[in-house]
Amino acid sequence: MSNKVDIHYCTGCRWLLRAAWMAQELLTTFEQEIGELTLHPGTGGIFEVWVNGKRIWSRKEQQGFPEITQLKQLVRDEVAPDRPLGHTDRTGPPQS
């Protein structure tokens, strides 16, 4: 359980609840895979999700927020690529 997730969110935009909800969803789904999850308050409209030092989502680059199923798939691809996510996994694990 050495995987680390960081969620950076804008306090001025009041995105704490969104960040905390996404954190809860990720910790519930990946309780065996995530060893640490940190919320980082920031400014300037930031909303980014990082896994093990790799940015997997940027609100500015992707022009919005991820759907929770999409975020879970992105996190899964980093922490447990062979793991299916059940009925919410429309694509399944990445194919080699």
C-alpha positions in Angstrom: 0.0 0.0 0.0 2.6 2.5 -0.9 0.5 4.4 -3.5 0.0 8.1 -2.8 -2.8 10.2 -4.2 -2.8 14.0 -4.0 -5.8 16.2 -4.8 -5.0 19.9 -5.2 -8.1 22.2 -5.1 -8.9 25.9 -5.1 -10.2 27.3 -1.8 -11.5 30.5 -3.5 -13.7 28.4 -5.8 -15.0 26.4 -2.8 -14.0 23.1 -4.2 -13.1 21.4 -0.8 -16.4 19.4 -0.8 -15.8 18.1 -4.3 -12.2 17.2 -3.4 -13.2 15.5 -0.2 -16.0 13.5 -1.9 -13.6 12.3 -4.6 -11.1 11.4 -1.9 -13.7 9.4 -0.1 -14.7 7.6 -3.3 -11.1 6.7 -4.1 -10.3 5.6 -0.6 -13.4 3.4 -0.6 -12.7 1.8 -4.0 -8.9 1.4 -3.5 -8.7 0.7 0.2 -6.0 -1.9 -0.3 -4.0 0.0 -2.9 -3.9 3.6 -1.6 -1.6 4.1 1.4 -1.9 7.9 1.6 -4.3 10.5 0.2 -3.7 14.2 0.8 -5.9 17.2 0.1 -3.9 20.3 -0.8 -5.7 23.7 -0.6 -4.6 26.2 -3.3 -5.7 29.1 -5.4 -6.1 30.2 -9.0 -8.8 27.7 -10.0 -6.6 24.7 -9.5 -8.1 21.2 -9.4 -5.5 18.5 -10.1 -5.2 14.8 -9.1 -1.8 13.2 -8.8 -0.9 9.6 -8.3 2.6 8.7 -7.1 3.9 12.1 -8.4 2.2 11.7 -11.9 -0.6 14.2 -12.7 -3.6 12.2 -14.0 -6.1 15.1 -14.1 -5.9 18.8 -14.5 -9.1 20.8 -14.6 -7.4 23.5 -16.8 -6.0 21.0 -19.3 -9.1 18.8 -19.5 -11.4 21.8 -19.4 -13.5 20.5 -16.4 -13.8 18.0 -13.7 -13.6 14.2 -14.1 -16.7 12.1 -13.7 -16.0 9.8 -10.7 -16.0 6.7 -12.8 -13.5 8.3 -15.1 -11.3 9.3 -12.2 -11.5 5.8 -10.7 -10.3 4.3 -14.0 -7.4 6.7 -14.2 -6.4 5.9 -10.6 -6.8 2.2 -11.2 -4.5 2.4 -14.3 -1.8 3.7 -12.0 -2.3 1.6 -8.8 -3.9 -1.7 -9.9 -3.9 -1.9 -13.7 -5.1 -5.5 -13.8 -8.1 -4.9 -11.5 -11.6 -4.6 -12.9 -13.9 -2.0 -11.5 -17.1 -3.9 -11.9 -20.2 -2.5 -13.6 -18.8 1.1 -13.6 -15.7 0.0 -15.7 -16.8 0.5 -19.3 -13.5 -0.4 -20.8 -11.9 -2.8 -18.3 -8.2 -2.9 -17.5 -5.8 -1.5 -20.1 -4.8 -4.1 -22.7 -1.1 -4.7 -23.4 
